[in-house]
Amino acid sequence: MCAPRGVQGGRGAPGGAEGPAGKPRRAFTQVIAGARVGLFLVALTGAVASRRLAEAQAVNDAAKTADLFAGAGAQSALQIGRAHC
């Protein structure tokens, strides 16, 4: 007697050696892989953004420091100039 169409007697699921748990396991693996890729992209984007922000803050701090030095130097030069008059 022949088995019904699509069913192979005692050999598991048609189309390969995967059992009934094979497809959920594959889906779970794909979800985990996708999550890892997503986390990697978020971490990479965060690192690039933090580096740019740190560079902008460093430039801003350097400009403020130069402004302070320039102001202090100009102020002392003006005081020295008034003393000579």
LOMI-601657 format. One record per atom (N, C-alpha, C): residue number from 1; residue in three letters; atom name; x negated, y, z. Coordinates in nm, 4 decimals, decimal comma. Each point is the difference from the previous one (the first is absolute). Layout:
BEGIN
pos	code	site	x	y	z
NUM	ALA	CA	X	Y	Z;
...
// end
This chain:
BEGIN
pos	code	site	x	y	z
1	MET	N	-0,0840	-0,1174	0,0000;
1	MET	CA	0,0840	0,1174	0,0000;
1	MET	C	-0,0881	0,1231	0,0000;
2	CYS	N	0,0362	0,0997	-0,0742;
2	CYS	CA	-0,0773	0,1229	-0,0116;
2	CYS	C	0,0449	0,1000	0,1049;
3	ALA	N	-0,0954	0,0802	0,0449;
3	ALA	CA	0,0313	0,1059	0,0958;
3	ALA	C	0,0696	0,1139	-0,0725;
4	PRO	N	0,0804	0,0785	0,0704;
4	PRO	CA	0,0660	0,1137	-0,0636;
4	PRO	C	-0,1028	0,0968	-0,0573;
5	ARG	N	0,0439	0,0763	-0,0953;
5	ARG	CA	-0,0883	0,0943	-0,0682;
5	ARG	C	-0,0639	0,0977	0,1002;
6	GLY	N	-0,1312	0,0215	-0,0087;
6	GLY	CA	-0,0713	0,0907	0,0872;
6	GLY	C	-0,0448	-0,0613	0,1307;
7	VAL	N	0,0389	-0,1215	0,0282;
7	VAL	CA	-0,0389	-0,0645	0,1249;
7	VAL	C	-0,0862	-0,1190	-0,0353;
8	GLN	N	-0,1159	-0,0033	0,0600;
8	GLN	CA	-0,0881	-0,1133	-0,0221;
8	GLN	C	-0,0013	-0,0798	0,1288;
9	GLY	N	0,0289	-0,1219	-0,0091;
9	GLY	CA	0,0145	-0,0843	0,1175;
9	GLY	C	-0,1247	-0,0058	0,0860;
10	GLY	N	0,0033	0,0640	0,1170;
10	GLY	CA	-0,1059	-0,0120	0,0986;
10	GLY	C	-0,1288	0,0727	-0,0336;
11	ARG	N	-0,0035	0,0826	-0,0985;
11	ARG	CA	-0,1251	0,0678	-0,0366;
11	ARG	C	-0,0036	0,1467	0,0420;
12	GLY	N	0,0949	0,0493	0,0699;
12	GLY	CA	0,0003	0,1387	0,0421;
12	GLY	C	0,0735	0,0865	-0,0995;
13	ALA	N	-0,0228	0,1272	0,0088;
13	ALA	CA	0,0699	0,0956	-0,0849;
13	ALA	C	-0,0527	-0,0067	-0,1420;
14	PRO	N	0,0873	0,0211	-0,0992;
14	PRO	CA	-0,0471	-0,0020	-0,1380;
14	PRO	C	-0,0937	0,1173	-0,0272;
15	GLY	N	-0,0965	-0,0246	-0,0847;
15	GLY	CA	-0,0895	0,1070	-0,0413;
15	GLY	C	-0,1279	0,0090	0,0797;
16	GLY	N	-0,0293	-0,0890	0,0877;
16	GLY	CA	-0,1269	0,0073	0,0705;
16	GLY	C	0,0067	-0,0632	0,1368;
17	ALA	N	-0,1084	0,0185	0,0741;
17	ALA	CA	-0,0126	-0,0634	0,1303;
17	ALA	C	0,0529	0,0880	0,1118;
18	GLU	N	0,0495	0,1197	-0,0310;
18	GLU	CA	0,0503	0,0867	0,1044;
18	GLU	C	0,1268	-0,0579	0,0588;
19	GLY	N	0,0037	-0,0030	0,1298;
19	GLY	CA	0,1195	-0,0459	0,0679;
19	GLY	C	0,0950	0,1166	0,0206;
20	PRO	N	0,1034	-0,0213	0,0779;
20	PRO	CA	0,0948	0,1078	0,0236;
20	PRO	C	-0,0617	0,1188	0,0732;
21	ALA	N	-0,1078	-0,0209	0,0749;
21	ALA	CA	-0,0633	0,1103	0,0720;
21	ALA	C	-0,1035	0,0722	-0,0854;
22	GLY	N	-0,0258	-0,0437	-0,1202;
22	GLY	CA	-0,1035	0,0610	-0,0840;
22	GLY	C	0,0332	0,1411	-0,0431;
23	LYS	N	0,1216	0,0261	-0,0421;
23	LYS	CA	0,0368	0,1322	-0,0481;
23	LYS	C	0,0053	0,1042	0,1116;
24	PRO	N	0,0570	-0,0292	0,1155;
24	PRO	CA	-0,0054	0,0996	0,1081;
24	PRO	C	-0,1436	0,0290	0,0436;
25	ARG	N	-0,0848	-0,1010	0,0002;
25	ARG	CA	-0,1396	0,0199	0,0374;
25	ARG	C	-0,0680	0,0917	-0,1006;
26	ARG	N	0,0281	-0,0194	-0,1274;
26	ARG	CA	-0,0578	0,0842	-0,1046;
26	ARG	C	0,0500	0,1437	0,0152;
27	ALA	N	0,1278	0,0176	0,0276;
27	ALA	CA	0,0566	0,1341	0,0192;
27	ALA	C	-0,0637	0,0677	0,1208;
28	PHE	N	-0,0165	-0,0743	0,1077;
28	PHE	CA	-0,0630	0,0549	0,1199;
28	PHE	C	-0,1435	0,0430	-0,0299;
29	THR	N	-0,0724	-0,0814	-0,0740;
29	THR	CA	-0,1375	0,0337	-0,0363;
29	THR	C	-0,0044	0,1259	-0,0856;
30	GLN	N	0,0933	0,0145	-0,0921;
30	GLN	CA	0,0039	0,1194	-0,0839;
30	GLN	C	0,0342	0,1243	0,0815;
31	VAL	N	0,0891	-0,0137	0,0956;
31	VAL	CA	0,0348	0,1140	0,0857;
31	VAL	C	-0,1207	0,0420	0,0830;
32	ILE	N	-0,0701	-0,0964	0,0561;
32	ILE	CA	-0,1196	0,0303	0,0795;
32	ILE	C	-0,1065	0,0662	-0,0877;
33	ALA	N	-0,0215	-0,0511	-0,1189;
33	ALA	CA	-0,0982	0,0598	-0,0910;
33	ALA	C	0,0406	0,1425	-0,0367;
34	GLY	N	0,1261	0,0228	-0,0269;
34	GLY	CA	0,0478	0,1343	-0,0309;
34	GLY	C	-0,0171	0,0951	0,1167;
35	ALA	N	0,0255	-0,0488	0,1206;
35	ALA	CA	-0,0175	0,0829	0,1191;
35	ALA	C	-0,1460	0,0373	0,0195;
36	ARG	N	-0,0891	-0,0934	-0,0244;
36	ARG	CA	-0,1431	0,0288	0,0121;
36	ARG	C	-0,0441	0,1048	-0,1008;
37	VAL	N	0,0468	-0,0126	-0,1231;
37	VAL	CA	-0,0338	0,0986	-0,1033;
37	VAL	C	0,0552	0,1367	0,0394;
38	GLY	N	0,1228	0,0030	0,0497;
38	GLY	CA	0,0601	0,1261	0,0431;
38	GLY	C	-0,0770	0,0653	0,1133;
39	LEU	N	-0,0385	-0,0792	0,0997;
39	LEU	CA	-0,0783	0,0537	0,1113;
39	LEU	C	-0,1347	0,0521	-0,0469;
40	PHE	N	-0,0618	-0,0709	-0,0928;
40	PHE	CA	-0,1283	0,0452	-0,0536;
40	PHE	C	0,0152	0,1348	-0,0696;
41	LEU	N	0,1056	0,0153	-0,0790;
41	LEU	CA	0,0218	0,1265	-0,0713;
41	LEU	C	0,0290	0,1144	0,0966;
42	VAL	N	0,0763	-0,0269	0,1049;
42	VAL	CA	0,0280	0,1031	0,0998;
42	VAL	C	-0,1285	0,0405	0,0718;
43	ALA	N	-0,0824	-0,0975	0,0367;
43	ALA	CA	-0,1255	0,0301	0,0678;
43	ALA	C	-0,0939	0,0795	-0,0908;
44	LEU	N	-0,0070	-0,0373	-0,1258;
44	LEU	CA	-0,0860	0,0710	-0,0946;
44	LEU	C	0,0471	0,1434	-0,0189;
45	THR	N	0,1291	0,0196	-0,0158;
45	THR	CA	0,0550	0,1341	-0,0166;
45	THR	C	-0,0245	0,0846	0,1250;
46	GLY	N	0,0170	-0,0593	0,1165;
46	GLY	CA	-0,0252	0,0714	0,1250;
46	GLY	C	-0,1455	0,0405	0,0147;
47	ALA	N	-0,0907	-0,0876	-0,0395;
47	ALA	CA	-0,1424	0,0321	0,0093;
47	ALA	C	-0,0364	0,1152	-0,0922;
48	VAL	N	0,0525	-0,0014	-0,1213;
48	VAL	CA	-0,0286	0,1081	-0,0947;
48	VAL	C	0,0588	0,1318	0,0515;
49	ALA	N	0,1216	-0,0038	0,0503;
49	ALA	CA	0,0642	0,1214	0,0501;
49	ALA	C	-0,0737	0,0558	0,1212;
50	SER	N	-0,0424	-0,0866	0,0911;
50	SER	CA	-0,0706	0,0487	0,1192;
50	SER	C	-0,1365	0,0580	-0,0362;
51	ARG	N	-0,0647	-0,0581	-0,0992;
51	ARG	CA	-0,1293	0,0540	-0,0433;
51	ARG	C	0,0169	0,1389	-0,0604;
52	ARG	N	0,1028	0,0178	-0,0810;
52	ARG	CA	0,0254	0,1319	-0,0603;
52	ARG	C	0,0354	0,1031	0,1060;
53	LEU	N	0,0808	-0,0403	0,0979;
53	LEU	CA	0,0385	0,0908	0,1069;
53	LEU	C	-0,1215	0,0392	0,0836;
54	ALA	N	-0,0865	-0,0961	0,0304;
54	ALA	CA	-0,1204	0,0290	0,0779;
54	ALA	C	-0,0914	0,0958	-0,0756;
55	GLU	N	-0,0110	-0,0186	-0,1303;
55	GLU	CA	-0,0838	0,0896	-0,0803;
55	GLU	C	0,0568	0,1414	0,0006;
56	ALA	N	0,1307	0,0120	-0,0132;
56	ALA	CA	0,0632	0,1324	0,0008;
56	ALA	C	-0,0182	0,0676	0,1356;
57	GLN	N	0,0109	-0,0744	0,1074;
57	GLN	CA	-0,0202	0,0573	0,1335;
57	GLN	C	-0,1450	0,0429	0,0205;
58	ALA	N	-0,0938	-0,0779	-0,0502;
58	ALA	CA	-0,1410	0,0352	0,0132;
58	ALA	C	-0,0308	0,1292	-0,0760;
59	VAL	N	0,0542	0,0139	-0,1185;
59	VAL	CA	-0,0214	0,1224	-0,0785;
59	VAL	C	0,0627	0,1191	0,0725;
60	ASN	N	0,1174	-0,0189	0,0555;
60	ASN	CA	0,0676	0,1072	0,0732;
60	ASN	C	-0,0809	0,0416	0,1229;
61	ASP	N	-0,0511	-0,0983	0,0751;
61	ASP	CA	-0,0813	0,0303	0,1179;
61	ASP	C	-0,1283	0,0723	-0,0389;
62	ALA	N	-0,0621	-0,0415	-0,1084;
62	ALA	CA	-0,1226	0,0664	-0,0454;
62	ALA	C	0,0290	0,1443	-0,0405;
63	ALA	N	0,1119	0,0238	-0,0638;
63	ALA	CA	0,0367	0,1363	-0,0395;
63	ALA	C	0,0243	0,0875	0,1229;
64	LYS	N	0,0671	-0,0541	0,1015;
64	LYS	CA	0,0235	0,0763	0,1229;
64	LYS	C	-0,1306	0,0321	0,0708;
65	THR	N	-0,0910	-0,0983	0,0064;
65	THR	CA	-0,1289	0,0218	0,0647;
65	THR	C	-0,0806	0,1056	-0,0748;
66	ALA	N	-0,0028	-0,0072	-0,1309;
66	ALA	CA	-0,0711	0,1002	-0,0793;
66	ALA	C	0,0617	0,1372	0,0196;
67	ASP	N	0,1313	0,0058	0,0110;
67	ASP	CA	0,0684	0,1262	0,0235;
67	ASP	C	-0,0386	0,0585	0,1354;
68	LEU	N	-0,0082	-0,0866	0,1022;
68	LEU	CA	-0,0406	0,0466	0,1325;
68	LEU	C	-0,1433	0,0534	-0,0013;
69	PHE	N	-0,0897	-0,0741	-0,0645;
69	PHE	CA	-0,1390	0,0454	-0,0070;
69	PHE	C	-0,0108	0,1315	-0,0773;
70	ALA	N	0,0714	0,0101	-0,1079;
70	ALA	CA	-0,0040	0,1225	-0,0800;
70	ALA	C	0,0562	0,1178	0,0791;
71	GLY	N	0,1077	-0,0237	0,0725;
71	GLY	CA	0,0589	0,1070	0,0807;
71	GLY	C	-0,0926	0,0432	0,1119;
72	ALA	N	-0,0629	-0,0957	0,0656;
72	ALA	CA	-0,0919	0,0323	0,1094;
72	ALA	C	-0,1225	0,0727	-0,0534;
73	GLY	N	-0,0516	-0,0438	-0,1137;
73	GLY	CA	-0,1179	0,0656	-0,0589;
73	GLY	C	0,0315	0,1407	-0,0455;
74	ALA	N	0,1146	0,0191	-0,0610;
74	ALA	CA	0,0381	0,1331	-0,0478;
74	ALA	C	0,0260	0,0921	0,1176;
75	GLN	N	0,0605	-0,0508	0,1048;
75	GLN	CA	0,0303	0,0826	0,1167;
75	GLN	C	-0,1286	0,0457	0,0677;
76	SER	N	-0,0964	-0,0915	0,0169;
76	SER	CA	-0,1268	0,0389	0,0627;
76	SER	C	-0,0772	0,0958	-0,0887;
77	ALA	N	0,0060	-0,0176	-0,1318;
77	ALA	CA	-0,0694	0,0914	-0,0897;
77	ALA	C	0,0620	0,1390	0,0078;
78	LEU	N	0,1298	0,0079	0,0134;
78	LEU	CA	0,0655	0,1294	0,0130;
78	LEU	C	-0,0351	0,0668	0,1306;
79	GLN	N	-0,0106	-0,0780	0,1081;
79	GLN	CA	-0,0367	0,0574	0,1299;
79	GLN	C	-0,1428	0,0494	-0,0033;
80	ILE	N	-0,0883	-0,0727	-0,0644;
80	ILE	CA	-0,1397	0,0426	-0,0129;
80	ILE	C	-0,0071	0,1265	-0,0846;
81	GLY	N	0,0779	0,0053	-0,1033;
81	GLY	CA	0,0010	0,1177	-0,0863;
81	GLY	C	0,0494	0,1230	0,0718;
82	ARG	N	0,0967	-0,0108	0,0899;
82	ARG	CA	0,0500	0,1152	0,0764;
82	ARG	C	-0,1016	0,0453	0,1026;
83	ALA	N	-0,0779	-0,0939	0,0508;
83	ALA	CA	-0,0986	0,0353	0,1002;
83	ALA	C	-0,1113	0,0861	-0,0580;
84	HIS	N	-0,0291	-0,0155	-0,1286;
84	HIS	CA	-0,1073	0,0746	-0,0662;
84	HIS	C	0,0460	0,1394	-0,0419;
85	CYS	N	0,1261	0,0254	-0,0013;
85	CYS	CA	0,0489	0,1315	-0,0464;
85	CYS	C	-0,0080	0,1041	0,1058;
// end
